[in-house]
Amino acid sequence: MQNLFKETFDPFTVGEEKKQELKDKMREAESVVGVAASQSTRRTSKEKPRFRWNKRLTLIAASMAAVFVFCAIFIPVMASRGGGGSDVPSVDAISLSAILSGNGSSKLISSYDEKAIEAFVKEAREEGFDPVFAPDGGMQMENALTGRVIIQAPDGSWTLAYGDGWTAQTGGDWPDNEFTALLPKPGFPGFEVASSRTDSERFNVTFAGASFEQLRAYVEQVKEKGFTIDAQTQDFGAYQYSAKNAQGYSLFIHSAFNVTVIELEKPF
């Protein structure tokens, strides 16, 4: 076994034929190793561009995202400034849909440019309204079919009236109706109606800016108007007062987070 081992693996104890055979095997082994190394080198050289390509993909994706953000932000801004061509509406276009929904701008319709007013009148007539402008800058339009009347006062406030007695107001001063005649007019500095609604059964108004101290003083005026029956007051965190008068009208005043609501309801 020892001689066989040496004869097989020790080149100094084997014959010339064995030496040549071993040399051939060594060359073959070196050749295999060389090919493997060459393939490994080629794989490495191919993988490097792949890494660079991934970087390119990242840069392309980032560029596309930047372009998308630019288009999303700046194109609408440019369009609103009139830079998007004749098909882009002007920033001063009058929104009839906002007016019909009770969210009209306080800017007087009569103060818009002639082109905007013409477009508004045309759209309003298509909806069945016929706008009429008053010398004081106000505007009124009525739908003869539905009986709906929309008024913009000279102070920019809006009143929407329906044939069934339902009215709504945004902006402006204290409304004048059968309900408000029973209540003292708020004398808070800078008072302005945010919104009010009136129908045949109830009235409510919302406004901002009144402090609890001002509301307490207002409630004293309310009591002088006869709203003292079943009176209840809450004055902790929020301010609230409710009471009835001798005719059975129910009053509810609630204020929190600088917003006050006054509601007056007829007896059932």
GUSE-504805 format. One line per 2 residues: their letters; for each residue x negated, y, z negated of N, C-alpha, C. Coordinates in nm, 3 decimals, decimal comma, padded with zeros to 5 digits, always signed. Layout:
BEGIN
a	X/Y/Z/X/Y/Z/X/Y/Z ~ ... $
END
This chain:
BEGIN
mq	-00,083/-00,119/+00,000/+00,000/+00,000/+00,000/-00,086/+00,124/+00,000 ~ -00,197/+00,121/-00,077/-00,286/+00,235/-00,083/-00,351/+00,259/+00,052 $
nl	-00,399/+00,148/+00,119/-00,461/+00,163/+00,251/-00,360/+00,213/+00,353 ~ -00,236/+00,165/+00,347/-00,132/+00,208/+00,441/-00,101/+00,355/+00,423 $
fk	-00,099/+00,398/+00,297/-00,073/+00,538/+00,269/-00,181/+00,627/+00,328 ~ -00,310/+00,587/+00,308/-00,420/+00,666/+00,362/-00,420/+00,663/+00,513 $
et	-00,392/+00,546/+00,570/-00,396/+00,534/+00,715/-00,289/+00,620/+00,779 ~ -00,181/+00,637/+00,707/-00,070/+00,713/+00,765/-00,090/+00,862/+00,749 $
fd	-00,146/+00,906/+00,633/-00,145/+01,049/+00,601/-00,283/+01,113/+00,592 ~ -00,391/+01,035/+00,587/-00,524/+01,093/+00,574/-00,593/+01,092/+00,710 $
pf	-00,611/+01,206/+00,776/-00,669/+01,208/+00,911/-00,815/+01,167/+00,913 ~ -00,885/+01,163/+00,798/-01,026/+01,127/+00,795/-01,047/+00,977/+00,792 $
tv	-00,943/+00,897/+00,770/-00,957/+00,751/+00,760/-00,886/+00,678/+00,870 ~ -00,829/+00,751/+00,970/-00,757/+00,687/+01,079/-00,835/+00,701/+01,208 $
ge	-00,796/+00,623/+01,307/-00,867/+00,626/+01,433/-00,832/+00,748/+01,516 ~ -00,903/+00,757/+01,634/-00,884/+00,872/+01,720/-00,742/+00,879/+01,773 $
ek	-00,679/+00,769/+01,804/-00,542/+00,769/+01,855/-00,445/+00,823/+01,750 ~ -00,469/+00,778/+01,624/-00,384/+00,828/+01,516/-00,404/+00,977/+01,496 $
kq	-00,533/+01,020/+01,505/-00,559/+01,163/+01,488/-00,485/+01,245/+01,594 ~ -00,494/+01,193/+01,718/-00,427/+01,264/+01,827/-00,276/+01,265/+01,807 $
el	-00,222/+01,153/+01,755/-00,079/+01,145/+01,731/-00,035/+01,243/+01,624 ~ -00,118/+01,252/+01,518/-00,086/+01,346/+01,410/-00,095/+01,490/+01,458 $
kd	-00,197/+01,518/+01,544/-00,209/+01,653/+01,597/-00,087/+01,690/+01,682 ~ -00,042/+01,590/+01,763/+00,076/+01,615/+01,845/+00,198/+01,644/+01,759 $
km	+00,213/+01,568/+01,649/+00,327/+01,590/+01,560/+00,320/+01,728/+01,491 ~ +00,194/+01,768/+01,459/+00,176/+01,898/+01,395/+00,212/+02,010/+01,493 $
re	+00,168/+01,991/+01,622/+00,204/+02,092/+01,723/+00,356/+02,098/+01,741 ~ +00,419/+01,981/+01,741/+00,564/+01,975/+01,757/+00,633/+02,047/+01,640 $
ae	+00,578/+02,018/+01,519/+00,636/+02,083/+01,401/+00,618/+02,234/+01,407 ~ +00,496/+02,276/+01,451/+00,472/+02,420/+01,461/+00,564/+02,484/+01,565 $
sv	+00,585/+02,405/+01,673/+00,675/+02,456/+01,778/+00,817/+02,474/+01,725 ~ +00,862/+02,376/+01,649/+00,997/+02,385/+01,590/+01,008/+02,502/+01,496 $
vg	+00,903/+02,517/+01,412/+00,902/+02,629/+01,318/+00,901/+02,761/+01,393 ~ +00,822/+02,766/+01,500/+00,816/+02,889/+01,581/+00,949/+02,923/+01,644 $
va	+01,017/+02,822/+01,698/+01,149/+02,847/+01,757/+01,249/+02,895/+01,653 ~ +01,245/+02,831/+01,536/+01,335/+02,871/+01,428/+01,309/+03,014/+01,385 $
as	+01,181/+03,047/+01,375/+01,145/+03,183/+01,335/+01,190/+03,283/+01,440 ~ +01,173/+03,243/+01,568/+01,216/+03,331/+01,677/+01,366/+03,354/+01,674 $
qs	+01,443/+03,245/+01,651/+01,589/+03,258/+01,644/+01,631/+03,344/+01,525 ~ +01,559/+03,325/+01,415/+01,590/+03,406/+01,297/+01,566/+03,553/+01,325 $
tr	+01,453/+03,579/+01,399/+01,424/+03,718/+01,433/+01,529/+03,776/+01,524 ~ +01,576/+03,694/+01,622/+01,679/+03,743/+01,712/+01,811/+03,769/+01,639 $
rt	+01,844/+03,680/+01,544/+01,967/+03,702/+01,467/+01,959/+03,831/+01,386 ~ +01,839/+03,853/+01,327/+01,821/+03,975/+01,248/+01,833/+04,098/+01,335 $
sk	+01,772/+04,089/+01,456/+01,777/+04,204/+01,546/+01,918/+04,230/+01,596 ~ +02,001/+04,124/+01,604/+02,140/+04,143/+01,645/+02,226/+04,195/+01,532 $
ek	+02,191/+04,162/+01,408/+02,272/+04,204/+01,295/+02,252/+04,353/+01,265 ~ +02,134/+04,406/+01,296/+02,110/+04,547/+01,267/+02,202/+04,639/+01,347 $
pr	+02,218/+04,617/+01,478/+02,315/+04,699/+01,552/+02,456/+04,687/+01,497 ~ +02,490/+04,562/+01,446/+02,624/+04,545/+01,390/+02,644/+04,638/+01,271 $
fr	+02,540/+04,652/+01,189/+02,549/+04,742/+01,075/+02,562/+04,887/+01,122 ~ +02,483/+04,921/+01,226/+02,493/+05,056/+01,280/+02,632/+05,080/+01,341 $
wn	+02,690/+04,975/+01,404/+02,823/+04,988/+01,463/+02,929/+05,013/+01,356 ~ +02,913/+04,945/+01,241/+03,006/+04,968/+01,131/+02,999/+05,113/+01,085 $
kr	+02,880/+05,169/+01,084/+02,866/+05,309/+01,046/+02,935/+05,399/+01,148 ~ +02,923/+05,360/+01,275/+02,990/+05,438/+01,379/+03,142/+05,434/+01,361 $
lt	+03,194/+05,313/+01,330/+03,338/+05,300/+01,308/+03,384/+05,391/+01,194 ~ +03,302/+05,394/+01,088/+03,337/+05,478/+00,974/+03,340/+05,625/+01,013 $
li	+03,239/+05,667/+01,091/+03,234/+05,806/+01,135/+03,350/+05,840/+01,226 ~ +03,385/+05,747/+01,316/+03,498/+05,771/+01,406/+03,628/+05,784/+01,328 $
aa	+03,647/+05,691/+01,232/+03,769/+05,695/+01,152/+03,779/+05,825/+01,073 ~ +03,666/+05,868/+01,017/+03,665/+05,993/+00,940/+03,697/+06,111/+01,031 $
sm	+03,640/+06,109/+01,153/+03,667/+06,218/+01,248/+03,813/+06,224/+01,286 ~ +03,872/+06,104/+01,312/+04,013/+06,100/+01,348/+04,101/+06,152/+01,234 $
aa	+04,064/+06,115/+01,111/+04,140/+06,163/+00,995/+04,132/+06,314/+00,983 ~ +04,011/+06,368/+01,010/+03,994/+06,513/+01,003/+04,078/+06,584/+01,108 $
vf	+04,081/+06,528/+01,229/+04,163/+06,586/+01,336/+04,311/+06,582/+01,299 ~ +04,354/+06,468/+01,241/+04,496/+06,454/+01,201/+04,533/+06,558/+01,096 $
vf	+04,446/+06,576/+00,996/+04,472/+06,675/+00,892/+04,478/+06,815/+00,951 ~ +04,387/+06,844/+01,044/+04,385/+06,975/+01,108/+04,516/+07,001/+01,181 $
ca	+04,561/+06,900/+01,260/+04,685/+06,916/+01,335/+04,805/+06,932/+01,243 ~ +04,805/+06,853/+01,133/+04,919/+06,856/+01,042/+04,931/+06,988/+00,969 $
if	+04,816/+07,054/+00,943/+04,818/+07,176/+00,863/+04,824/+07,301/+00,949 ~ +04,737/+07,308/+01,049/+04,718/+07,433/+01,120/+04,814/+07,454/+01,236 $
ip	+04,856/+07,346/+01,302/+04,947/+07,365/+01,415/+05,080/+07,423/+01,370 ~ +05,143/+07,371/+01,259/+05,268/+07,435/+01,214/+05,249/+07,580/+01,176 $
vm	+05,131/+07,612/+01,115/+05,105/+07,751/+01,077/+05,095/+07,839/+01,200 ~ +05,023/+07,791/+01,302/+05,010/+07,867/+01,426/+05,144/+07,883/+01,495 $
as	+05,224/+07,776/+01,490/+05,356/+07,783/+01,554/+05,445/+07,884/+01,484 ~ +05,438/+07,886/+01,349/+05,522/+07,979/+01,274/+05,484/+08,123/+01,300 $
rg	+05,357/+08,145/+01,346/+05,312/+08,280/+01,378/+05,341/+08,317/+01,522 ~ +05,407/+08,227/+01,591/+05,443/+08,258/+01,728/+05,335/+08,221/+01,826 $
gg	+05,233/+08,146/+01,786/+05,122/+08,112/+01,874/+05,141/+07,981/+01,944 ~ +05,255/+07,916/+01,929/+05,274/+07,785/+01,987/+05,351/+07,787/+02,116 $
gs	+05,374/+07,904/+02,174/+05,446/+07,908/+02,301/+05,589/+07,955/+02,281 ~ +05,659/+07,975/+02,392/+05,793/+08,032/+02,387/+05,896/+07,938/+02,329 $
dv	+05,867/+07,806/+02,324/+05,964/+07,710/+02,272/+05,964/+07,701/+02,121 ~ +05,865/+07,765/+02,055/+05,854/+07,759/+01,909/+05,937/+07,872/+01,849 $
ps	+06,031/+07,843/+01,756/+06,114/+07,948/+01,699/+06,033/+08,046/+01,616 ~ +06,074/+08,169/+01,615/+06,006/+08,271/+01,537/+06,027/+08,248/+01,389 $
vd	+05,929/+08,293/+01,308/+05,942/+08,279/+01,163/+06,058/+08,363/+01,112 ~ +06,102/+08,463/+01,190/+06,211/+08,550/+01,150/+06,346/+08,503/+01,203 $
ai	+06,351/+08,380/+01,253/+06,479/+08,328/+01,301/+06,577/+08,319/+01,185 ~ +06,705/+08,349/+01,211/+06,808/+08,348/+01,108/+06,868/+08,208/+01,101 $
sl	+06,868/+08,149/+00,982/+06,915/+08,013/+00,966/+07,064/+08,012/+00,934 ~ +07,146/+07,980/+01,033/+07,290/+07,971/+01,010/+07,323/+07,854/+00,919 $
sa	+07,251/+07,744/+00,934/+07,279/+07,626/+00,850/+07,255/+07,657/+00,703 ~ +07,151/+07,737/+00,673/+07,125/+07,775/+00,534/+07,237/+07,863/+00,481 $
il	+07,287/+07,952/+00,564/+07,397/+08,041/+00,522/+07,523/+07,959/+00,494 ~ +07,554/+07,867/+00,584/+07,676/+07,786/+00,568/+07,670/+07,696/+00,446 $
sg	+07,549/+07,659/+00,404/+07,534/+07,572/+00,287/+07,520/+07,652/+00,157 ~ +07,527/+07,785/+00,167/+07,517/+07,869/+00,047/+07,376/+07,902/+00,007 $
ng	+07,280/+07,887/+00,099/+07,140/+07,915/+00,068/+07,081/+08,020/+00,162 ~ +07,163/+08,116/+00,201/+07,116/+08,220/+00,291/+07,014/+08,310/+00,226 $
ss	+06,925/+08,364/+00,309/+06,823/+08,455/+00,260/+06,886/+08,587/+00,217 ~ +06,822/+08,653/+00,121/+06,873/+08,783/+00,074/+06,839/+08,895/+00,172 $
kl	+06,757/+08,864/+00,272/+06,725/+08,965/+00,374/+06,850/+08,992/+00,457 ~ +06,882/+09,119/+00,476/+07,002/+09,155/+00,550/+06,991/+09,109/+00,695 $
is	+07,098/+09,047/+00,743/+07,102/+09,003/+00,883/+07,082/+09,123/+00,975 ~ +07,140/+09,237/+00,937/+07,132/+09,357/+01,020/+06,991/+09,413/+01,030 $
sy	+06,899/+09,367/+00,943/+06,762/+09,419/+00,946/+06,669/+09,339/+01,036 ~ +06,718/+09,229/+01,093/+06,636/+09,149/+01,184/+06,626/+09,219/+01,319 $
de	+06,531/+09,173/+01,400/+06,516/+09,233/+01,533/+06,633/+09,192/+01,622 ~ +06,647/+09,265/+01,731/+06,763/+09,248/+01,818/+06,773/+09,106/+01,874 $
ka	+06,660/+09,048/+01,909/+06,660/+08,913/+01,967/+06,710/+08,811/+01,865 ~ +06,665/+08,823/+01,740/+06,708/+08,730/+01,636/+06,857/+08,744/+01,607 $
ie	+06,906/+08,868/+01,606/+07,049/+08,891/+01,580/+07,133/+08,832/+01,693 ~ +07,091/+08,852/+01,817/+07,164/+08,797/+01,931/+07,173/+08,645/+01,923 $
af	+07,060/+08,581/+01,887/+07,060/+08,434/+01,874/+07,152/+08,389/+01,761 ~ +07,152/+08,465/+01,650/+07,239/+08,432/+01,537/+07,386/+08,444/+01,575 $
vk	+07,423/+08,554/+01,639/+07,562/+08,577/+01,678/+07,608/+08,467/+01,773 ~ +07,521/+08,429/+01,866/+07,557/+08,323/+01,961/+07,581/+08,191/+01,890 $
ea	+07,492/+08,156/+01,797/+07,508/+08,031/+01,724/+07,632/+08,034/+01,635 ~ +07,657/+08,148/+01,570/+07,774/+08,161/+01,483/+07,903/+08,145/+01,562 $
re	+07,909/+08,204/+01,681/+08,029/+08,193/+01,764/+08,051/+08,049/+01,812 ~ +07,941/+07,978/+01,834/+07,954/+07,837/+01,871/+08,014/+07,756/+01,757 $
eg	+07,996/+07,803/+01,632/+08,053/+07,735/+01,515/+08,191/+07,789/+01,478 ~ +08,243/+07,881/+01,559/+08,378/+07,932/+01,535/+08,384/+08,061/+01,455 $
fd	+08,268/+08,122/+01,424/+08,265/+08,246/+01,347/+08,243/+08,365/+01,441 ~ +08,295/+08,479/+01,398/+08,278/+08,602/+01,476/+08,215/+08,709/+01,385 $
pv	+08,082/+08,723/+01,386/+08,015/+08,818/+01,297/+08,050/+08,964/+01,331 ~ +08,075/+09,041/+01,225/+08,102/+09,185/+01,238/+08,008/+09,257/+01,141 $
fa	+07,934/+09,354/+01,191/+07,837/+09,426/+01,109/+07,895/+09,560/+01,065 ~ +07,877/+09,591/+00,935/+07,930/+09,714/+00,877/+07,825/+09,824/+00,880 $
pd	+07,867/+09,950/+00,877/+07,770/+10,061/+00,878/+07,673/+10,060/+00,760 ~ +07,716/+10,001/+00,646/+07,629/+09,999/+00,528/+07,525/+09,888/+00,533 $
gg	+07,520/+09,810/+00,642/+07,422/+09,703/+00,657/+07,476/+09,566/+00,625 ~ +07,596/+09,559/+00,569/+07,656/+09,431/+00,537/+07,709/+09,361/+00,662 $
mq	+07,752/+09,239/+00,644/+07,803/+09,160/+00,756/+07,912/+09,068/+00,707 ~ +08,014/+09,049/+00,789/+08,122/+08,956/+00,756/+08,159/+08,877/+00,880 $
me	+08,181/+08,748/+00,859/+08,227/+08,666/+00,971/+08,330/+08,567/+00,920 ~ +08,429/+08,543/+01,003/+08,541/+08,457/+00,964/+08,566/+08,353/+01,071 $
na	+08,600/+08,233/+01,023/+08,641/+08,127/+01,114/+08,794/+08,123/+01,114 ~ +08,852/+08,164/+01,225/+08,998/+08,175/+01,232/+09,066/+08,039/+01,219 $
lt	+08,996/+07,933/+01,256/+09,056/+07,800/+01,252/+09,061/+07,744/+01,111 ~ +08,953/+07,762/+01,035/+08,946/+07,705/+00,900/+08,979/+07,806/+00,791 $
gr	+08,977/+07,935/+00,824/+09,002/+08,037/+00,723/+08,880/+08,068/+00,638 ~ +08,768/+08,012/+00,672/+08,646/+08,033/+00,594/+08,587/+08,170/+00,626 $
vi	+08,552/+08,245/+00,521/+08,495/+08,378/+00,536/+08,358/+08,383/+00,469 ~ +08,261/+08,439/+00,539/+08,125/+08,452/+00,485/+08,089/+08,599/+00,488 $
iq	+08,048/+08,651/+00,373/+08,018/+08,794/+00,361/+07,877/+08,811/+00,305 ~ +07,801/+08,898/+00,371/+07,674/+08,942/+00,313/+07,688/+09,087/+00,273 $
ap	+07,674/+09,112/+00,144/+07,688/+09,248/+00,092/+07,563/+09,329/+00,123 ~ +07,571/+09,462/+00,113/+07,455/+09,546/+00,141/+07,335/+09,518/+00,050 $
dg	+07,360/+09,455/-00,067/+07,248/+09,421/-00,156/+07,184/+09,287/-00,120 ~ +07,232/+09,222/-00,014/+07,174/+09,095/+00,031/+07,239/+08,972/-00,026 $
sw	+07,332/+08,989/-00,119/+07,400/+08,873/-00,178/+07,501/+08,816/-00,080 ~ +07,536/+08,689/-00,104/+07,629/+08,620/-00,014/+07,753/+08,575/-00,091 $
tl	+07,867/+08,583/-00,023/+07,991/+08,529/-00,076/+08,055/+08,443/+00,031 ~ +08,084/+08,320/-00,005/+08,151/+08,227/+00,086/+08,290/+08,201/+00,031 $
ay	+08,391/+08,229/+00,109/+08,529/+08,213/+00,064/+08,602/+08,118/+00,156 ~ +08,684/+08,034/+00,095/+08,765/+07,938/+00,170/+08,913/+07,971/+00,153 $
gd	+08,992/+07,923/+00,247/+09,134/+07,953/+00,245/+09,208/+07,903/+00,123 ~ +09,153/+07,803/+00,053/+09,222/+07,744/-00,062/+09,186/+07,813/-00,193 $
gw	+09,114/+07,926/-00,187/+09,081/+08,000/-00,307/+08,943/+07,969/-00,364 ~ +08,871/+07,878/-00,300/+08,736/+07,842/-00,348/+08,636/+07,941/-00,292 $
ta	+08,555/+08,001/-00,380/+08,453/+08,095/-00,336/+08,320/+08,062/-00,403 ~ +08,213/+08,102/-00,339/+08,080/+08,083/-00,393/+07,998/+08,209/-00,367 $
qt	+07,909/+08,239/-00,460/+07,825/+08,358/-00,446/+07,681/+08,324/-00,481 ~ +07,588/+08,377/-00,404/+07,445/+08,364/-00,436/+07,385/+08,504/-00,436 $
gg	+07,317/+08,536/-00,545/+07,260/+08,670/-00,558/+07,365/+08,772/-00,595 ~ +07,319/+08,892/-00,617/+07,411/+09,001/-00,643/+07,454/+09,018/-00,788 $
dw	+07,557/+09,096/-00,806/+07,603/+09,135/-00,939/+07,712/+09,041/-00,990 ~ +07,759/+09,068/-01,109/+07,865/+08,992/-01,174/+07,988/+08,985/-01,084 $
pd	+08,040/+08,866/-01,056/+08,155/+08,855/-00,966/+08,279/+08,923/-01,025 ~ +08,370/+08,957/-00,936/+08,494/+09,022/-00,977/+08,610/+08,931/-00,939 $
ne	+08,670/+08,866/-01,039/+08,783/+08,778/-01,012/+08,869/+08,766/-01,138 ~ +08,972/+08,685/-01,135/+09,064/+08,673/-01,249/+08,997/+08,615/-01,373 $
ft	+08,892/+08,537/-01,354/+08,821/+08,478/-01,468/+08,727/+08,579/-01,533 ~ +08,649/+08,646/-01,450/+08,552/+08,741/-01,506/+08,621/+08,860/-01,572 $
al	+08,748/+08,884/-01,535/+08,823/+08,992/-01,600/+08,846/+08,963/-01,748 ~ +08,836/+08,834/-01,788/+08,856/+08,796/-01,928/+08,727/+08,800/-02,010 $
lp	+08,615/+08,824/-01,944/+08,486/+08,820/-02,012/+08,414/+08,954/-02,001 ~ +08,329/+08,984/-02,100/+08,247/+09,105/-02,087/+08,139/+09,085/-01,979 $
kp	+08,111/+09,188/-01,906/+08,006/+09,181/-01,805/+07,870/+09,180/-01,874 ~ +07,783/+09,082/-01,845/+07,651/+09,078/-01,908/+07,571/+09,204/-01,877 $
gf	+07,513/+09,261/-01,981/+07,433/+09,382/-01,963/+07,285/+09,356/-01,977 ~ +07,242/+09,234/-01,949/+07,100/+09,201/-01,962/+07,017/+09,278/-01,859 $
pg	+06,901/+09,327/-01,898/+06,816/+09,398/-01,801/+06,778/+09,308/-01,684 ~ +06,793/+09,360/-01,563/+06,758/+09,283/-01,444/+06,852/+09,168/-01,414 $
fe	+06,973/+09,173/-01,469/+07,067/+09,064/-01,447/+07,098/+09,048/-01,298 ~ +07,096/+08,925/-01,251/+07,135/+08,892/-01,113/+07,188/+08,750/-01,110 $
va	+07,295/+08,731/-01,038/+07,355/+08,599/-01,024/+07,264/+08,510/-00,940 ~ +07,234/+08,392/-00,993/+07,163/+08,293/-00,911/+07,265/+08,221/-00,823 $
ss	+07,374/+08,180/-00,884/+07,485/+08,120/-00,809/+07,610/+08,123/-00,894 ~ +07,724/+08,128/-00,827/+07,851/+08,119/-00,898/+07,952/+08,049/-00,810 $
rt	+08,045/+07,981/-00,874/+08,150/+07,908/-00,803/+08,284/+07,939/-00,870 ~ +08,384/+07,958/-00,786/+08,518/+07,988/-00,837/+08,621/+07,912/-00,756 $
ds	+08,714/+07,847/-00,824/+08,829/+07,789/-00,755/+08,954/+07,823/-00,836 ~ +09,061/+07,760/-00,808/+09,187/+07,794/-00,875/+09,190/+07,753/-01,022 $
er	+09,098/+07,665/-01,063/+09,101/+07,612/-01,199/+08,988/+07,663/-01,290 ~ +08,875/+07,698/-01,232/+08,759/+07,732/-01,315/+08,663/+07,827/-01,245 $
fn	+08,574/+07,883/-01,328/+08,469/+07,972/-01,280/+08,341/+07,936/-01,353 ~ +08,229/+07,934/-01,282/+08,099/+07,919/-01,350/+07,995/+08,005/-01,280 $
vt	+07,900/+08,049/-01,356/+07,793/+08,134/-01,304/+07,661/+08,092/-01,369 ~ +07,556/+08,095/-01,291/+07,422/+08,061/-01,339/+07,329/+08,178/-01,315 $
fa	+07,247/+08,209/-01,415/+07,150/+08,318/-01,401/+07,030/+08,287/-01,490 ~ +06,924/+08,362/-01,472/+06,800/+08,338/-01,547/+06,757/+08,466/-01,617 $
ga	+06,669/+08,449/-01,716/+06,604/+08,564/-01,777/+06,661/+08,611/-01,909 ~ +06,775/+08,559/-01,954/+06,835/+08,605/-02,079/+06,774/+08,532/-02,198 $
sf	+06,732/+08,604/-02,298/+06,676/+08,542/-02,419/+06,789/+08,497/-02,510 ~ +06,755/+08,414/-02,607/+06,856/+08,369/-02,704/+06,911/+08,488/-02,784 $
eq	+06,824/+08,582/-02,814/+06,869/+08,700/-02,889/+06,972/+08,779/-02,808 ~ +06,949/+08,794/-02,680/+07,045/+08,864/-02,594/+07,176/+08,787/-02,583 $
lr	+07,167/+08,655/-02,578/+07,288/+08,573/-02,568/+07,369/+08,578/-02,697 ~ +07,302/+08,584/-02,810/+07,374/+08,596/-02,938/+07,455/+08,726/-02,940 $
ay	+07,392/+08,833/-02,891/+07,463/+08,962/-02,885/+07,580/+08,955/-02,786 ~ +07,559/+08,883/-02,676/+07,667/+08,870/-02,577/+07,784/+08,789/-02,634 $
ve	+07,753/+08,687/-02,712/+07,859/+08,605/-02,772/+07,944/+08,689/-02,868 ~ +07,884/+08,784/-02,935/+07,962/+08,873/-03,022/+08,062/+08,953/-02,940 $
qv	+08,022/+08,993/-02,819/+08,114/+09,064/-02,730/+08,225/+08,969/-02,681 ~ +08,187/+08,845/-02,659/+08,284/+08,744/-02,615/+08,390/+08,722/-02,723 $
ke	+08,347/+08,719/-02,848/+08,440/+08,702/-02,958/+08,540/+08,817/-02,965 ~ +08,489/+08,937/-02,934/+08,579/+09,053/-02,933/+08,684/+09,042/-02,824 $
kg	+08,655/+08,962/-02,723/+08,751/+08,939/-02,614/+08,852/+08,829/-02,650 ~ +08,838/+08,772/-02,770/+08,937/+08,676/-02,817/+08,895/+08,531/-02,811 $
ft	+08,772/+08,501/-02,771/+08,727/+08,361/-02,764/+08,667/+08,320/-02,899 ~ +08,758/+08,288/-02,990/+08,717/+08,252/-03,127/+08,783/+08,124/-03,176 $
id	+08,875/+08,067/-03,100/+08,948/+07,948/-03,144/+08,864/+07,823/-03,119 ~ +08,856/+07,737/-03,224/+08,775/+07,614/-03,217/+08,631/+07,644/-03,175 $
aq	+08,578/+07,752/-03,227/+08,443/+07,795/-03,188/+08,336/+07,701/-03,244 ~ +08,238/+07,672/-03,163/+08,123/+07,592/-03,203/+07,995/+07,655/-03,149 $
tq	+07,891/+07,655/-03,234/+07,764/+07,717/-03,194/+07,649/+07,620/-03,220 ~ +07,558/+07,614/-03,126/+07,434/+07,539/-03,145/+07,320/+07,634/-03,115 $
df	+07,226/+07,645/-03,207/+07,118/+07,743/-03,192/+06,986/+07,680/-03,236 ~ +06,954/+07,569/-03,176/+06,829/+07,501/-03,210/+06,773/+07,435/-03,084 $
ga	+06,662/+07,488/-03,032/+06,603/+07,434/-02,910/+06,671/+07,485/-02,786 ~ +06,802/+07,485/-02,789/+06,884/+07,544/-02,683/+06,995/+07,623/-02,751 $
yq	+07,054/+07,715/-02,675/+07,163/+07,795/-02,732/+07,293/+07,758/-02,664 ~ +07,398/+07,739/-02,746/+07,525/+07,696/-02,689/+07,640/+07,754/-02,773 $
ys	+07,742/+07,800/-02,702/+07,862/+07,849/-02,769/+07,983/+07,806/-02,688 ~ +08,084/+07,754/-02,756/+08,209/+07,715/-02,690/+08,326/+07,759/-02,776 $
ak	+08,433/+07,801/-02,708/+08,552/+07,847/-02,781/+08,667/+07,862/-02,682 ~ +08,788/+07,881/-02,737/+08,906/+07,907/-02,656/+08,967/+08,041/-02,697 $
na	+09,050/+08,095/-02,609/+09,125/+08,215/-02,647/+09,272/+08,178/-02,670 ~ +09,353/+08,273/-02,699/+09,493/+08,246/-02,734/+09,572/+08,191/-02,615 $
qg	+09,530/+08,221/-02,493/+09,598/+08,170/-02,374/+09,554/+08,028/-02,337 ~ +09,455/+07,975/-02,410/+09,409/+07,839/-02,385/+09,292/+07,826/-02,288 $
ys	+09,236/+07,938/-02,245/+09,118/+07,933/-02,159/+08,999/+07,883/-02,241 ~ +08,923/+07,793/-02,183/+08,807/+07,734/-02,253/+08,677/+07,795/-02,198 $
lf	+08,597/+07,846/-02,290/+08,470/+07,908/-02,254/+08,354/+07,821/-02,301 ~ +08,254/+07,809/-02,216/+08,136/+07,731/-02,252/+08,013/+07,808/-02,205 $
ih	+07,921/+07,835/-02,297/+07,796/+07,905/-02,265/+07,680/+07,815/-02,308 ~ +07,590/+07,791/-02,217/+07,475/+07,706/-02,249/+07,349/+07,768/-02,189 $
sa	+07,242/+07,770/-02,268/+07,116/+07,826/-02,220/+06,999/+07,740/-02,268 ~ +06,910/+07,709/-02,176/+06,788/+07,634/-02,207/+06,688/+07,658/-02,096 $
fn	+06,561/+07,660/-02,133/+06,452/+07,677/-02,036/+06,474/+07,801/-01,949 ~ +06,523/+07,908/-02,013/+06,538/+08,038/-01,948/+06,650/+08,042/-01,845 $
vt	+06,735/+07,942/-01,842/+06,848/+07,939/-01,748/+06,978/+07,930/-01,827 ~ +07,072/+08,016/-01,792/+07,199/+08,022/-01,864/+07,315/+07,991/-01,770 $
vi	+07,410/+07,916/-01,821/+07,532/+07,884/-01,747/+07,652/+07,927/-01,831 ~ +07,743/+07,999/-01,768/+07,868/+08,038/-01,832/+07,982/+07,976/-01,750 $
el	+08,070/+07,906/-01,819/+08,183/+07,843/-01,750/+08,313/+07,875/-01,823 ~ +08,412/+07,912/-01,744/+08,544/+07,944/-01,800/+08,649/+07,863/-01,723 $
ek	+08,734/+07,793/-01,799/+08,830/+07,703/-01,737/+08,971/+07,734/-01,786 ~ +09,066/+07,726/-01,693/+09,206/+07,746/-01,728/+09,258/+07,631/-01,814 $
pf	+09,363/+07,654/-01,891/+09,421/+07,545/-01,971/+09,485/+07,441/-01,878 ~ +09,479/+07,316/-01,922/+09,537/+07,208/-01,841/+09,688/+07,215/-01,847 $
END
